[in-house]
């Protein structure tokens, strides 16, 4: 594709948003919050960090719930606003249109010069321009691959791969090479096929969109019948002068005048192009704009239907549950079980009774912790087999201990006992278990 670039208002807005995204993408791995990088997706270690909050394997349910929230939000957004996500926020579009396409224009010229260069014979000029372009593409792909790897393995391990000899980090070197090659092929060869063929999101439009969905649309009632406009003549034709500029600027090569199509990524390039033409012929702008089919046909702003409200309700419920679970999430996860194969033990001349427990504490905070287990009931005592009170960062500690109660306080065979895990003077977790003993009659 050789799309023409027209820098209208929407293009400027999209460019500004893209620069913000690019700044966040390239800086996030190197920004620290609570001692952790801003975003980390370490699949191998099953460690995820979002804005300083760490999620370990024990928090997998939160990750699944967050993923469900994201999917429902995308569905809701698509039902209401169509495929705007693809044209304005999707990393594929941002890198393609705002990085690689601009490099291509800078080196090879505009869309007409690019087409002429590709169709012409191999000259020194063509060889030079193509070599420079693909060298820059490889360099940008290499930078993206390094940043992508920093998201996956963390900046500390990434810096080791960069600084230390290659023979010490063959896997890392191969990973960077493969990522570089993948990004290079996507942005130099595959390009718009990612959006029109491989991306499943575009295929969902036929299911999710309806007559109330606001999409980039051509106002066929106003624009038809289309015809060339002759100066100083009156006609009954529509406002569309069939200049085909909307087709020339489309990065996926569609004609928006043929209606909503799965290839349309709502990049709004056709809106800027059409507005420019309408201004020149002194007609109202937004012959192509963000509109719903009902708005075009009825001439009234459309309102979301029950489907949109239903998705919104599901999204709000999932989001509320996620926020509640995140707010109630403790820094330490404690698992306590009575030692298998053991019963109670009568001790101290039949005055006390004890149970043996195994406990495991997992540190989900961003620093090592020193902890103490404190029973909630005052008459409960703890006797450690081996006392450990340190929790390493990202690690766990297992301890075994007896819980001792006065025999006279036992009223039934099974009862609940509660504990608090205290660190630095505050409660970081609460847990309970079952205590068994002969009831005191």
Long-range contacts (C-beta under 8 A, 24 or more apart in sequence): 1-191, 1-192, 1-251, 1-252, 1-253, 2-111, 2-112, 2-114, 2-115, 3-101, 3-111, 3-248, 3-249, 3-250, 3-251, 3-253, 3-269, 4-110, 4-111, 4-245, 4-248, 4-249, 4-273, 5-101, 5-105, 5-110, 5-111, 5-249, 5-269, 6-245, 6-249, 6-269, 6-272, 6-273, 6-276, 7-272, 8-271, 8-272, 8-273, 8-275, 8-276, 9-272, 9-275, 10-268, 10-269, 10-271, 10-272, 11-268, 11-269, 11-272, 14-87, 14-88, 14-98, 14-267, 14-268, 15-98, 17-88, 17-89, 18-94, 18-97, 18-98, 19-98, 21-89, 21-91, 21-94, 22-94, 22-98, 22-99, 25-91, 25-147, 26-143, 26-147, 28-151, 29-147, 29-150, 29-151, 29-154, 29-155, 29-158, 30-150, 30-155, 34-366, 35-366, 35-367, 36-366, 37-150, 37-154, 37-155, 39-151, 40-151, 40-154, 41-151, 41-152, 42-152, 42-153, 42-154, 43-152, 44-152, 44-153, 47-394, 52-366, 53-326, 54-364, 54-365, 54-366, 54-394, 55-364, 56-362, 56-364, 56-394, 58-333, 58-362, 58-364, 59-329, 59-364, 61-325, 62-322, 62-325, 62-326, 62-329, 65-318, 65-321, 65-322, 65-325, 66-322, 68-318, 69-315, 69-318, 69-319, 69-322, 72-311, 72-314, 72-315, 72-318, 73-315, 74-201, 75-204, 75-208, 75-311, 76-308, 76-311, 76-312, 76-315, 78-201, 78-204, 78-205, 78-208, 78-209, 78-213, 79-208, 79-209, 79-210, 79-213, 79-304, 79-307, 79-308, 79-311, 80-213, 80-214, 80-304, 80-308, 81-213, 81-214, 81-215, 81-290, 82-205, 82-209, 82-213, 82-214, 82-215, 82-216, 82-260, 82-266, 83-201, 83-202, 83-205, 83-215, 83-264, 83-265, 83-266, 84-266, 85-201, 86-195, 86-199, 86-201, 86-202, 86-265, 86-266, 86-267, 87-265, 87-266, 87-267, 87-268, 88-266, 88-267, 90-265, 92-186, 92-194, 92-195, 92-199, 93-195, 93-251, 93-265, 93-267, 95-144, 95-187, 96-187, 96-191, 96-192, 96-251, 97-251, 97-267, 99-140, 99-187, 100-137, 100-140, 100-187, 100-188, 101-251, 103-133, 103-136, 103-137, 103-140, 104-133, 107-132, 107-133, 107-136, 108-133, 111-248, 134-188, 137-184, 137-187, 137-188, 138-180, 138-184, 140-183, 140-187, 141-179, 141-180, 141-181, 141-183, 141-184, 141-187, 142-176, 142-180, 144-179, 144-180, 144-183, 145-176, 145-179, 145-180, 145-182, 145-183, 146-176, 148-179, 148-183, 149-175, 149-176, 149-179, 192-251, 192-252, 192-253, 195-252, 195-263, 195-265, 196-252, 196-262, 196-263, 202-262, 202-263, 202-265, 203-262, 205-260, 205-262, 206-262, 209-260, 210-305, 210-307, 211-292, 211-293, 211-294, 211-297, 211-302, 212-292, 212-293, 212-294, 212-302, 212-303, 212-304, 212-305, 212-308, 213-292, 213-293, 214-290, 214-291, 214-292, 214-295, 214-302, 215-260, 215-264, 215-266, 215-290, 215-291, 215-292, 216-256, 216-264, 216-266, 216-267, 216-268, 216-270, 216-271, 216-288, 216-289, 216-290, 217-256, 217-259, 217-260, 217-288, 217-289, 217-290, 217-291, 217-292, 217-293, 217-296, 218-246, 218-256, 218-257, 218-259, 218-287, 218-288, 219-286, 219-287, 219-288, 219-289, 219-291, 219-296, 220-257, 220-296, 221-296, 221-297, 222-287, 223-257, 223-287, 226-257, 229-281, 239-278, 239-281, 239-283, 239-284, 239-287, 240-287, 241-277, 241-281, 243-277, 245-273, 245-274, 245-276, 245-277, 246-270, 246-273, 246-274, 246-288, 248-273, 249-273, 256-288, 329-364, 330-364, 330-428, 330-429, 330-430, 331-363, 331-364, 331-365, 331-369, 331-423, 331-428, 331-429, 332-361, 332-362, 332-363, 332-364, 332-365, 332-369, 332-371, 332-391, 332-421, 332-423, 332-428, 332-429, 333-361, 333-362, 333-364, 333-429, 334-359, 334-360, 334-361, 334-362, 334-419, 334-421, 334-429, 334-431, 335-359, 335-360, 335-362, 335-431, 336-360, 336-419, 336-431, 336-432, 336-433, 337-433, 338-433, 338-434, 338-436, 339-400, 343-436, 344-436, 344-437, 344-438, 345-402, 346-407, 346-438, 347-404, 350-407, 351-406, 351-407, 351-408, 352-404, 352-405, 352-406, 352-407, 353-404, 353-405, 353-407, 353-410, 353-437, 353-438, 354-383, 354-402, 354-403, 354-404, 354-405, 355-402, 355-403, 355-435, 355-436, 355-437, 356-400, 356-401, 356-402, 357-400, 357-401, 357-402, 357-403, 357-433, 358-398, 358-399, 358-400, 359-398, 359-399, 359-400, 359-401, 360-396, 360-397, 360-398, 360-399, 361-391, 361-396, 361-397, 361-399, 361-421, 361-429, 362-391, 362-395, 362-396, 363-391, 363-392, 363-393, 363-394, 363-395, 363-396, 365-393, 365-428, 366-393, 367-393, 368-392, 368-393, 369-423, 369-424, 369-428, 370-423, 370-424, 371-421, 371-422, 371-423, 371-428, 372-421, 372-422, 372-423, 373-399, 373-401, 373-419, 373-420, 373-421, 373-422, 374-419, 374-420, 374-421, 374-422, 375-403, 375-417, 375-418, 375-419, 375-420, 376-417, 376-418, 376-419, 376-420, 377-417, 377-418, 379-405, 379-406, 379-409, 380-404, 380-405, 380-417, 381-405, 403-435, 405-435, 405-437, 407-437, 407-438, 407-440, 408-440, 409-440, 410-437, 410-438, 410-439, 410-440, 411-439, 411-440, 412-439, 413-437, 413-438, 413-439
